Structure formats: structure tokens, C-alpha cells
Amino acid sequence: MPADLYPSVFLFFRIKMSLPSYHIQGDNMDKSKLKVYGIFVLITEAIGAVAGLLTSLGMSAYEAVEKPALTPPPIVFPIAWTILYALMGIGAARIWMSDESGERSRGLRLYGVQLFMNFLWSIFFFNFQAYGFSFFWLLLLLAAIIFMTLSFYRTDKLAAYLQIPYILWVSFAAY
């Protein structure tokens, strides 16, 4: 290791050692919880991947459309969506593992609804190039995400907080 990296490594470990340790709902994460997280993240990522594959043909038309000045470069989108889908899946897994209740059921239903709406938005926007309709659909999707997040909050606050980047990204997409 180069000598100039020693201070960075030391600082990293010092910070890491001083940070509190967080456990999932107060106990160590066991294999069954890890499996639930994995399943939710994989399903959510798979739905995003299928949407990406189905809309890949419509990307050439999107490239020709005039975009707002703050539109990120194309490489940002797959990175951002991979992270957002993972956060969605983790949040939904936390809700799934919470105590059964009406709010838990409502949150999981809203999760499914917003995920389906997200999937359809990609097809409306990229494949059908229905930009006006897609904007209206995006506003409905944003409302569904917010309702899901509020429902998550009543069951598991961290699950709700994990949705904030998703809300911000979709809000930015409306710009």
C-alpha cells in the first residue's frame, strides 16, 4: 500500500470504529431475514430489468427528443435505478417482516401498485412516446409512491425513509 494512503485508511477505520452499530429491529440479522431482503430486492430489480429490456428499442426515439438542461447523462440512469430498486426492495422487505396489521397489508399493496405503475410508465414513455400521457402517469405514480411511503412510515420508519431518494428522483423526472 502506498505510504500516502496510510492516513486515509487510518481515518476510515477510526471513523468506522466510532460509528454506532445498527441492527435490524434490535437483533442480529439471521439468514431468514437476509433471504427475505434478497427475494424482495431481486424481484424489484428483475421488474426494473424487464422494463429496461422492453423499452430498449424506444431509446433511440428518446435520444432525439430535446431534453431539459439538467437531464443527467445516460450512464446515470441505470446506476440510479439500480440503487432505487434496491432501496424499494429493502423497504418492502422490512414491511413484510413487520407484525401483521392492516397498515402492513396496505403498504405492501401500495408497493405492488406503484411498482406496476413504474413499469408501465417506462413503456408509455419510451415505447409509445406518449409524452403528455406519460407526464400525467408520472404524477399519478408520484402520488402512489407518496401514499406508499406514508403507509410504510406507520409500520416502519426506516422503510419509509428509504423511499425518499425514489420520491426525489421521480419528482426530478417530472421536471
C-alpha positions as CSV (number, residue, x, y, z in Angstrom):
1,M,0.0,0.0,0.0
2,P,1.4,3.4,-0.9
3,A,2.5,5.5,2.0
4,D,0.2,8.4,1.1
5,L,-2.8,6.1,1.6
6,Y,-2.0,5.3,5.3
7,P,-3.6,8.5,6.7
8,S,-6.8,7.8,4.6
9,V,-7.0,4.2,5.8
10,F,-6.4,5.1,9.4
11,L,-9.1,7.8,9.2
12,F,-11.5,5.4,7.6
13,F,-11.1,2.8,10.3
14,R,-11.2,5.4,13.1
15,I,-14.5,6.7,11.8
16,K,-15.9,3.2,11.2
17,M,-14.9,2.2,14.8
18,S,-16.6,5.3,16.2
19,L,-19.9,4.8,14.4
20,P,-22.7,3.1,16.3
21,S,-23.7,-0.3,15.1
22,Y,-27.3,-0.7,13.9
23,H,-29.2,-4.0,13.9
24,I,-32.3,-4.9,12.1
25,Q,-35.2,-4.3,14.5
26,G,-32.9,-4.7,17.5
27,D,-31.5,-8.1,16.9
28,N,-28.8,-9.7,14.7
29,M,-29.8,-10.3,11.1
30,D,-30.3,-14.0,10.7
31,K,-30.4,-16.0,7.4
32,S,-34.2,-15.9,7.1
33,K,-34.2,-12.1,7.2
34,L,-31.4,-12.0,4.8
35,K,-33.3,-14.3,2.5
36,V,-36.4,-12.0,2.6
37,Y,-34.3,-9.0,1.8
38,G,-32.7,-10.8,-1.1
39,I,-36.0,-12.0,-2.5
40,F,-37.6,-8.5,-2.4
41,V,-34.6,-6.8,-3.9
42,L,-34.2,-9.5,-6.6
43,I,-37.9,-9.3,-7.6
44,T,-37.8,-5.5,-7.6
45,E,-34.6,-5.4,-9.6
46,A,-36.0,-8.0,-12.0
47,I,-39.1,-5.9,-12.7
48,G,-36.9,-2.9,-13.4
49,A,-34.6,-5.0,-15.7
50,V,-37.6,-6.3,-17.7
51,A,-38.9,-2.8,-18.1
52,G,-35.4,-1.8,-19.3
53,L,-35.3,-4.6,-21.8
54,L,-38.8,-3.9,-23.1
55,T,-38.0,-0.2,-23.6
56,S,-34.6,-0.5,-25.1
57,L,-36.0,-0.2,-28.6
58,G,-37.6,3.1,-27.7
59,M,-34.4,4.6,-26.5
60,S,-33.3,5.9,-30.0
61,A,-36.5,8.0,-30.2
62,Y,-35.8,9.3,-26.7
63,E,-32.2,10.3,-27.7
64,A,-33.7,12.5,-30.5
65,V,-36.1,14.4,-28.1
66,E,-35.0,17.8,-26.8
67,K,-34.3,17.4,-23.1
68,P,-34.2,19.9,-20.2
69,A,-30.7,21.4,-19.4
70,L,-30.4,19.4,-16.1
71,T,-31.1,16.0,-17.7
72,P,-28.3,13.7,-16.4
73,P,-26.0,11.9,-18.8
74,P,-27.3,8.4,-20.0
75,I,-24.9,6.5,-17.7
76,V,-26.6,7.9,-14.6
77,F,-30.0,6.3,-15.3
78,P,-29.1,2.6,-14.9
79,I,-27.0,3.3,-11.8
80,A,-29.7,5.4,-10.2
81,W,-32.4,3.0,-10.9
82,T,-30.4,0.0,-9.6
83,I,-30.0,1.8,-6.3
84,L,-33.6,3.0,-6.2
85,Y,-35.0,-0.5,-6.9
86,A,-32.7,-1.9,-4.2
87,L,-34.0,0.7,-1.7
88,M,-37.6,-0.1,-2.7
89,G,-37.0,-3.8,-2.2
90,I,-35.3,-3.3,1.2
91,G,-38.2,-1.1,2.3
92,A,-40.8,-3.6,1.2
93,A,-38.9,-6.4,2.9
94,R,-38.9,-4.5,6.2
95,I,-42.7,-4.0,5.9
96,W,-43.2,-7.7,5.0
97,M,-41.2,-8.7,8.1
98,S,-43.1,-6.4,10.4
99,D,-46.1,-7.5,12.5
100,E,-49.2,-8.3,10.6
101,S,-51.6,-5.4,10.5
102,G,-54.0,-3.5,8.2
103,E,-51.3,-0.9,7.6
104,R,-48.7,-3.5,6.7
105,S,-51.1,-5.0,4.2
106,R,-52.0,-1.6,2.8
107,G,-48.3,-0.7,2.4
108,L,-47.5,-3.9,0.6
109,R,-50.5,-3.4,-1.8
110,L,-49.3,0.1,-2.5
111,Y,-45.8,-1.1,-3.1
112,G,-47.1,-3.5,-5.7
113,V,-49.3,-0.8,-7.3
114,Q,-46.5,1.7,-7.6
115,L,-44.1,-0.9,-8.9
116,F,-46.6,-1.8,-11.6
117,M,-47.2,1.9,-12.4
118,N,-43.5,2.4,-12.6
119,F,-43.1,-0.5,-15.0
120,L,-45.9,0.8,-17.2
121,W,-44.6,4.4,-17.2
122,S,-41.4,3.2,-19.0
123,I,-43.4,1.6,-21.7
124,F,-45.7,4.6,-22.2
125,F,-42.8,7.0,-22.3
126,F,-40.2,5.1,-24.3
127,N,-42.1,2.7,-26.5
128,F,-45.3,4.6,-27.2
129,Q,-43.6,8.0,-26.9
130,A,-46.8,9.3,-25.3
131,Y,-45.0,12.1,-23.6
132,G,-48.1,14.0,-22.4
133,F,-49.8,10.9,-21.1
134,S,-46.6,9.8,-19.5
135,F,-46.3,13.1,-17.6
136,F,-49.8,12.6,-16.3
137,W,-49.0,9.0,-15.4
138,L,-45.8,10.1,-13.7
139,L,-47.8,12.4,-11.4
140,L,-50.1,9.5,-10.5
141,L,-47.0,7.4,-9.9
142,L,-45.6,10.0,-7.6
143,A,-48.8,10.1,-5.7
144,A,-48.8,6.3,-5.3
145,I,-45.2,6.5,-4.1
146,I,-46.0,9.1,-1.5
147,F,-49.0,7.1,-0.3
148,M,-46.9,4.0,-0.1
149,T,-44.2,5.9,1.8
150,L,-46.7,7.3,4.3
151,S,-48.1,3.8,4.8
152,F,-44.6,2.4,5.3
153,Y,-43.9,5.2,7.8
154,R,-46.8,4.0,10.0
155,T,-45.3,0.5,10.0
156,D,-41.6,1.0,9.9
157,K,-40.0,4.5,9.7
158,L,-36.7,3.3,8.2
159,A,-38.6,1.6,5.4
160,A,-40.3,4.9,4.7
161,Y,-37.0,6.9,4.8
162,L,-35.5,4.5,2.3
163,Q,-38.1,5.7,-0.2
164,I,-37.1,9.4,-0.1
165,P,-34.5,9.1,-2.9
166,Y,-37.2,7.5,-5.1
167,I,-39.6,10.3,-4.4
168,L,-36.9,12.9,-5.2
169,W,-35.8,11.1,-8.4
170,V,-39.4,10.7,-9.7
171,S,-40.1,14.4,-8.8
172,F,-37.0,15.4,-10.7
173,A,-38.2,13.3,-13.7
174,A,-41.3,15.5,-13.9
175,Y,-39.1,18.5,-14.5
